[in-house]
């Protein structure tokens, strides 16, 4: 191969005609290298192997760039060795100079392609591509299931699925942010912080941090959803449950005793207000007590952002209070009112 290139180098300095032949051969080497990786990349993409396709493009462009550099080096060498004292040499000088300029522009183009291919390859190798693939699939599945549950009127289950989807997204973004931060750290240790690569990566870190913060905010907002135990039967009755209101009012001190004053300040009072304001109407006679506790448990699980230990503490205290009440003693009708409720405490 060295002999071949030496021969090309010699031909480049003979005359324009000989130089043209040698340049065509050098150009053919570049094109062949470029076509090889394109075919390989296309085959890998067709088989669904995005990671290997990205690697084929990255490796192929590096080879193409090497071939183009060989062409440029050959032209430079020919220009140095060309005899410009003759008319033939002067014509050859003009031709070689123009070919060198075109080759260098082509080299810059290949370099730009390689830079993009490098980013794509790193994206695949880092695990970011797989994480984004998982995120899209998970989001699409959650959306489809939520729509199905809402269409069936199962709002409780739909809401539970929504918040689980948000938590899965939060976990995914956390992993992505760690990868982005590690890459930024690597660039910081090996490169110039004023470089475009570092600035682009710093921006990616900020953008991913913003996405994570937004998802965390959405989870917190969702956890403020009112706790609404299932009610049925005579749904238009709106008499406040004063006894339950009083019991819950007293429970604040229990929470303070068990969980600390800071948690009260952080929003427990709001939770009690939500319970008071939304457990209204009449629980249908015969609705199982455990079912009501489960509804409240779901709400508390959301409120505590999945902290099972804290949620269980809440549930235990509320159960002790609710056991003091007889929710439905009996219904009785009279001529003046459609319905009168009688309540008793133990």
N, C-alpha and C positions, 0 to 999 in steps of 0.2 A: 504493500500500500504506500509505503514511503517513497518507493521508486516511481509509482504512478504520480504522486503529488509533486515529486521533483521534476518529472517530465512536464507536468502541467505548468509548473513555475517557469520552466525554460521556455515553453511555447508562449507564455504570456508576454515575454520580452522580445519575441521575434518580429512580429508585425501584427496589425489589426486583425487580419484573417485568422492567424494562428491563435491570437488571444481570444477571439470570439468562440472558437472551438473549445478551448480550455474552460472558459467561463460557463459555456453551456453544460459541460460535464460537472463542474462544481455546483451549478444550480440544480442539476438533476439529482445530485446526492442530497441536497437540502430538501427538494420536493419529495423524494422517496422516503426520507426519514419522516417528513410531515404526514405523508399519506399512510404510513404504517401505523402510527399511533391513532390516527383518526379511525381507521378500520377496526383496530382493537377496541377502542373506546366505544364505537357503535355496537359492536357485538356484545360487549359487557353490559351496556345499557339495555339492550334488547333482552338480555337474560335477567334483568332486574338487579344486577350487582352494581349499585351506584358507587360504593366505596372503591371497588377495583377499577371501575370506569374512570373515576377521578384520579386514581393512581396512574393509570395508563396515559392519561392526558398530561399529567405532571411530568412523568418520566420521558414521554415522547417529545414534549416541547423542550426539555433540557437537551435531548439528543439533537433536535432540529437546530437549537441555538448553537450547539457546538459545531455542527456542520456549516452553519452560516458564518461563524467566527473563522473557520478554516478558510472559507472563501474570501473573507475580508483580509485576513492575514496574507493570503496569496497575492491579492491585488496590491496591498501595501508593499510587499517585497518586490513585486514586479516594477512598481513605480520607482523604487529606490535603485533598482538595477538597470532601468531603461536609459538608453543613450539618447539624450535630447539634442545632440549636436546635429543630427541628420533630420531631414524632412520626415522620413518614415518614423523615426523616434519621436518627433514632435506630435505627429498624428496619433501615434500610439499613446502618448502621454495624455492627450485630451480624452481619448476613448477610455483609458484605464481610470482616469480621474472621475469621469461621469459614472462608470460602473461601480466604483468604490462608493460614491455618494448614494447611489441607489441601494447598494448592499447594506450600507450602514442604516439607511431608513428602514429597510426590511428587518434588520437585526433589532432595531428599536421596537418594531411592531411585534416581533416574536417575544421580546423581553416583556412587553406589556401583557401579552397573552399568558406568558409563564407566571407573571406576578399574580394574575387572577387565578390561574390553575393551582398555584401554591396555596392561596387562601382557601380555595375549594377543597384541596387535598387535606389541609390542616383541619378544616371544618369537619370532614368525614372522619379523620383519624382521631380527633379529640373526643368524639362521642356526641358532639352537638347535633349532628345530623340525625342520629338515632333518637336523641331526646326530643327533638322537634317532631319527628315522625310519630313517636309515642304520644306526644302532647296533642297533635291533631286528631289522631285516632281516638284518644280518650275523650276529647272535647266533643267530637262528632257523636260518639256513642252515648255520652251523657245527655246531650241535647235531644237525641232521638228518644231515649228512655223517658226523659222528663216530659216530653210532649205526649208520649203514650200514656203516662200516668195521669197527667192533667186531663187528658181526653176522657179518662175513665173516672175522673172526679177524685182521684187519690192525691189530694194536695199535700197531705202530711208526708207521704212517701216521696213525692216529687221534690219537696223542699229538702228532705233529708239527702236525696240524691244530688241536688244542686250544691249543697254545702260540701258534700264529699268530693264532687268534681272540682270545686274551688281549692280544696285542700290538696288534691292530687296535682293541680296546676301549680300551687305554691311549692310543693315538693320538687316538681320538675324545674321550675324557675330557679330554685335554690341550687340545684345541681349545675344548671347552666351557668349561673353567676360564678360559681366556684371555678369552673373551667375557664371562663373569660378572665377572671382575676388572676389565675395561674399564668395564663398566656401574657397578660399585661406585665406581670412580675418578671417573666422570662425576657420580654422585650426590654424592660427597664434595666435588667442586669447585663444584657449583651449588646444593647443598642443605644441610640441617641434618643432622648425623650422628646426632642424637637422634630423627630422624623415623622413622616406621614403614617408609617405603619403603627408607631406608638400612639399617635393621636387618634387614628381610626379605632384601635383596640380600646383606648381609654373611653371613647364614645360608646362603644359596644357595652362596656362595663356599666356605664351610667344608664344606658337604655334598659339593660336587663335589670339593674337595680330598681329602676322606676316601675317596670312591669311587676316585679316581686312586691314592691310596696303597694301598688294598686290592688293586687290580688289579696294581700294581707288586709288591706282596708275593706275590701268587699266581704271578706270573711267576718271581720268584726261587725260590719253593718248588718250582715245576715244574721249574726248571733243575737241581734237586738229584736229579731222577729218576735211578735207577741206569742205567748203560749196560749193556745186556744184548744182546750180539751173538747173532744167530740160531744156534741149535743144533738138530740133528736127528740121527736115527740112533739110537744106543744112548743114550737120554736119561737112563737111571738111573745111569750111571756118574758118581760124584762125587769122583773123585780130583783133588786140587788140582793146578794147573799150577805146580809149584814153580819151574820154570825161568823161566816168564813172571813169576812173583812176584818172583824175584830181579832180573830185567831191569827190571821197573817200579820196584823199590826203588832201583836205581841211577839211574833216569831222573830222580828228584827233583832231583839235582844239575844235570842238564841244564836243567830248567825254571828252576832258580834262576839258572843262568848266563845263560839267554836272556831270561827274563821278570822277574827280580828277586825279592828275598826277600819283599817285601810281598804279592805274589800268592800265594806259598806260604802265608803266614799267613792270607790271605783265603779259603782253601778249596781250594787245589790238592791238598793232602794228602788231604782228604776224597774228592776225585775219584779219586785213586790207590787209596784203600781200596775205593772202590766198584768200580773196575775189577778189582781183585784178587779181591774177594769174590764177584763175580757172573760173571766169565768162568770158569765151572766146567764140569765134564763134558768130553765129547769133541766136537770139531768133526767133523761128518760128513766122511769122506774125499771129496774132490772139490768141497767148497764153495769157491767162488771167493774168492780172496784179496781182490780188489777189493770184493766184496760185504761182507766183514767190515769193511774200511776204511770203507765207506760207512755202515755201521751205527754205527761209532765216530764218524764225522764228524758224524752227526745228533746224537748225544749231546753231543759237544763244542760243536756249534753252540748247543744248548740251554743248556749250561753257561756259555757266554760271552755269553749273551743276544743272539745274532745278530751278534757281533763276528767277521766273517769273517777278518780279518787274524790275530786272536789264535787263532781256531779252527784256521786253516791252520798256524800255528806249532806248536800242540799235535799236530796230525795228522802233521806232518813228523817231529817227534821220535819219536813213537810208532812210525811206520813204520820208522824206522831201527833201533829196538830190535826190533821184531817180525821184521824181515828176518833177524835173527841166529838165529831159531829155526826149526826144521823142525817144524811143528805136528803132523803125523801121519806118523810114519815107517812103521809097519806095525802091524797087529793080530795078535796070536797067542794062541791058546787052549791051555790045558793042563787037566789033570784036576782040579787043586786050585782053580783060579779060572776064572770064566767069561771073564774078559778081562784081558789085561795090556797096558799101553801101553809102548812104547819111545820114548824121546825122545833127540834129539841136538842139540847146539849146533854152529854153524859154528866 
